[in-house]
């Protein structure tokens, strides 16, 4: 190769590296909303705000209904998920047809970040304001995630996507853990700083929004748009037509739907373990809040190494086999959790470490596996249904957990009931002919699947 050819190739490589860094940066930017806002602080805080606003009968008036304050956040979260089921597919259709993904990602992230930042003003019984702001932020978060995911096939070839996706998840865990550690320090030291616990939480919520918005600027400055596969004229209107066409057209890719079914099952198990492990630890094992806080931070840190390490494992053995191995590990975690003795702090931390190792890999490699099953030019549309499988069915696991506890009165039986999601998802994924599924979508399979 001549010298001019080498020089011509280098700028392309540098541009791709810059763009990948911009893509990773959005995982760093958005993950704090999941960790600090949705997972740790907003639920208990909004519940306390609702309790302050409750009437003499201890209940909240809302649209002619009487709601217990303890149920308020779960209802708000559920409503935001229902809206996502409607908004996300439309967002994907518009993103694919407009060819302006960078602007769309920036606008959605800005809207979500602004709403999250404004959670600072939720106090003095303003439970309706808190609900409205969270719904806006969570819907914008989901819609922006769809657009963000859709860049993966553009940034990495078939044999690189597992590694690129894993690095993105690792960036996200680092960002989430870093800001969460600062937030927990602020919350635990609020009194020494002259703050009430409520003021500390409001600062944590607002800084999460600011973090999300500011680091998104890095992302949108480095990513670039690709030409749309269809005309951009009337993107919003044509987005509805394209969405309908996508729903009809997905029947032509039954193996892609097969993967979504498997992902729906095992990911619901993953999300339920993450969301209800604190309940199991406190109610069944009698562990303190400080132990749970330490476990949350440890999972975030260990997940960084888990995502990167399992990305390397996938490069050698294939992403499908690696995900199947992760599902076996998840099942083992539930069995071990069932046998834990009350007050077993060290054993609980050991299980949390295993969860951290497999959590990032399961999610990152599932994202990259699905990228091979999407017809070219439909990335955002198909990732919208992927996100719906992630969010729109997240009630199945908690329902199984709650019903089992109601019928047996035992949290141990409730936690072990989640094994069915991992076993069913494992069997569906095991039987999926992955290489044939990739070819059926019109894509080139990676060397190892």
PEQUIUR-V720573 format. One record per residue. PHI is phi in whole degrees, 0 to 359 (NA if undefined). NEAR is the number of other ideal C-beta (glycine too) atoms within 12 Angstrom. Layout:
phi	near
PHI	NEAR
PHI	NEAR
//
This chain:
phi	near
NA	9
284	8
302	9
301	9
294	10
297	12
298	13
292	14
282	15
299	15
300	12
296	14
296	14
296	15
296	18
292	24
297	19
298	21
292	30
297	31
299	25
297	33
293	42
301	40
297	35
287	50
299	46
300	35
289	43
274	50
297	41
294	48
294	49
294	39
282	39
287	43
275	47
289	38
278	31
255	36
261	43
291	44
305	30
298	26
290	36
294	42
296	30
293	29
296	36
294	36
296	23
294	22
271	28
295	24
283	17
297	8
274	11
78	16
232	20
261	32
276	21
205	22
52	11
80	7
260	12
241	17
244	28
291	21
304	32
295	19
264	23
301	37
294	34
295	26
292	27
297	37
298	33
297	24
297	23
295	35
292	31
299	23
297	29
298	38
301	27
276	21
281	36
298	43
298	37
295	38
301	46
298	44
296	43
294	40
299	47
291	45
271	36
278	35
70	24
236	26
297	42
297	32
292	22
293	38
299	44
299	32
293	25
294	42
295	42
297	29
298	31
296	47
295	40
296	25
297	38
295	46
297	31
289	27
298	44
304	30
273	21
276	39
198	26
55	16
79	22
277	24
289	35
290	23
298	24
299	43
295	35
297	23
295	36
292	43
300	33
300	32
296	45
288	40
294	36
297	39
300	47
295	45
293	43
295	49
297	44
301	44
296	47
299	49
301	46
294	47
283	43
306	45
297	37
281	31
262	34
210	29
288	21
306	29
274	21
252	27
293	44
300	45
293	36
295	40
298	45
295	43
296	36
299	45
299	45
298	37
304	37
297	41
294	42
296	32
299	38
298	42
292	33
297	27
289	40
296	38
298	26
297	24
296	36
294	29
297	19
296	29
293	33
289	22
257	16
302	21
298	13
292	11
266	15
78	10
248	18
280	16
297	21
295	27
296	22
297	29
296	36
298	37
294	32
298	41
295	46
293	36
291	31
296	47
296	41
296	29
302	37
304	48
292	36
294	27
284	36
296	42
300	23
297	27
299	39
289	33
280	19
253	27
286	36
225	24
282	23
249	23
300	17
289	28
284	21
230	24
299	16
275	24
299	13
62	16
301	29
293	20
294	18
292	23
300	32
295	21
295	20
292	36
299	33
298	17
294	22
295	35
300	24
288	12
288	23
297	28
294	12
281	17
234	31
298	19
287	31
295	40
295	28
301	29
299	45
301	36
296	25
296	38
297	41
307	34
288	36
287	46
289	43
297	35
297	45
300	40
295	36
290	36
300	45
297	38
281	27
250	33
296	41
294	31
298	24
298	38
294	35
280	22
278	21
263	30
263	32
68	19
273	30
280	16
296	18
295	16
295	25
296	28
298	28
298	26
293	35
300	38
295	34
296	30
301	39
299	42
288	29
296	32
297	42
300	36
289	27
295	36
297	46
292	31
294	30
288	43
298	37
291	22
298	31
296	40
298	27
266	18
249	22
100	29
293	47
298	38
297	26
294	39
297	47
300	37
297	29
298	43
294	40
297	26
296	33
300	44
298	32
297	24
298	39
295	38
297	21
295	26
298	36
299	26
265	19
298	30
275	17
299	18
77	16
278	21
294	22
298	17
293	24
295	36
296	26
298	21
294	37
298	41
295	27
296	33
301	37
300	39
295	33
265	43
296	44
296	45
295	47
301	49
286	44
294	45
285	50
296	48
298	48
286	48
301	49
295	48
300	43
284	46
257	46
256	42
299	28
303	22
89	28
242	38
301	40
294	50
300	41
289	44
292	43
295	45
287	41
298	44
294	42
296	34
299	36
285	37
256	36
288	29
245	31
289	37
268	23
295	29
297	37
301	30
295	21
297	31
299	39
294	24
294	18
296	27
295	25
297	15
281	13
250	16
71	13
234	18
290	30
293	26
295	24
295	33
289	42
286	32
295	34
287	45
303	33
300	25
292	37
287	41
292	26
296	27
296	39
299	30
295	21
296	29
292	40
300	23
273	19
285	32
284	21
297	34
297	23
295	21
293	31
295	34
296	21
297	24
278	35
84	19
248	32
268	18
291	27
292	29
298	19
239	26
242	35
//
